[in-house]
Amino acid sequence: MTFIKLVIDNDTIEKYNQYYFSQHPRATKKQIDKPRHPSINQWCILPRMQMNALKQKWKLFGCWLINELGYTNMKLDSFDIIMTVFFDTKRRHDVDNQVPKFLLDSFTESGFIVDDDEKHLRSLTLKTGYDKNNPRTEIEVIIND
């Protein structure tokens, strides 16, 4: 069994925003501001246009991340994912609100995975943790041989 570990931390977000501003010199607002996917509570209440804009931001970020790590067009066919979000506060967080919908869509778009349907993504485990000094998201992709 092999696995790939993706880490999204503040350094990753900073690097992406620098890339984004180099591609869009007139832009003034950071596209991604936290090293975690927006919670379902944040995006499900948005009007359709704002939700689509948020999805697009995360799709671009996810595709950039996969390309940056050299995993574009791997076309993983059978895999499990364990996603752990480490928050920088001990405030209460619901694990089930951390669904990585937009990231999984970007993984499909980039060719990292074939699809995030039940034929390919066999299980999705969501976890949360606390790390005041290094908030991040760790995504472990377990490849089923």
ABEGO torsion letter per residue (X at the ends): XBBBBBBBBAAAAAAAAAAAAAABAABABBABABABBBBAAAAAABBAAAAAAAAAAAAAAAAAAAAAAGABGAGBABBBBBBBBBBABABBBBAAAABAAAAAAAAAAAGABABABAAABABBBBBBBBBAABBBBBBBBBBBX
